[in-house]
Amino acid sequence: MKNQIIIEDEELKNILPPLTKDELGALEQEILKSGMLNPILTWRGVIVDGYNRYSICQKHSIPFEYKELEFDDKEEAMLWMINNQLGRRNLSDYSKCELVLKMKPILAERARERMLSGRNPTPNSAEGGEVRDQLAKLAGVGHDTLSKVEEIDAAASDEIKEKARSGKITINAAHKCLKTPSDKPCKKKEHAEPTLRSSIRKLKAVVDNICDDWDDLSEKELDEVKSITDLLQDHLQVSKEPLQTSQEALESTIAC
């Protein structure tokens, strides 16, 4: 279907993480060069995929097509938008967690309705655990990591959140900043490298011992290994060159 008046819903629009300036510029240049290759996706005339492409087309009077999708309600549309973005964009773990946490109220309400209807008569605490399991699995992280992002999102400064989204600092590093007194800003350690080298040696020794059984590690154990790598990366924020070199060394220790 060709151009029509399309509705921009702020609630739906704000669900998705915004493109960076560079990403938006690259998208604009691609559309100016090749035109609009993919249709804008809508639900009842409301955009559910393609806000940035629609804005660029409006700015430059570029023709576009749209495709109408069917959802039972707005909540269903929200869940689809989040799942669609998780599968398409190269997002940091922090951004993935931010996205799935927006699903939490919807999934929690549905779990509560199932409990009240008798379809799943489990205690509230069990339902809460079920929702956390779903969200952590969707984001590809462990429960602890998801909880840390929730705390960061609630209490951290915009600067810290943006650094975590972009991958400039890890989730662990951002979470540590929550515990730093306001008069002592979160800083990088000046003497991180010796500790890092020691940590890599210790990690290598541990991984060497369990490498034969790597495929049998539980999700919790794999998450613990990932947490260790995040901690090492925190130390490596001192210098980009040591960061690259040491990351390669770290990756070689866990390759089985």
Protein Blocks (a to p, Z undefined) as FASTA:
>chain_A
ZZddddddfklmmmpccddfklmmmmmmmmmmnopfbdcddeehiafbhjlmmmmmmmno
pacdddddddfblmlmmmmmmmmmmmmpccdfklmmmmmmmmmmmmmmmmmmmmmnopac
ccfklmmmmmmmmmmmmnopafklmmmmmmmmmmmcfklmmmmmnomacfklmmmmmmpc
fklccdddfklmmmmmmmmmmmmmmmmmmmmmmmmpcfklmmmmmmmmmmmmmmmmmpmk
lmmmmmmmmmmmmpZZ
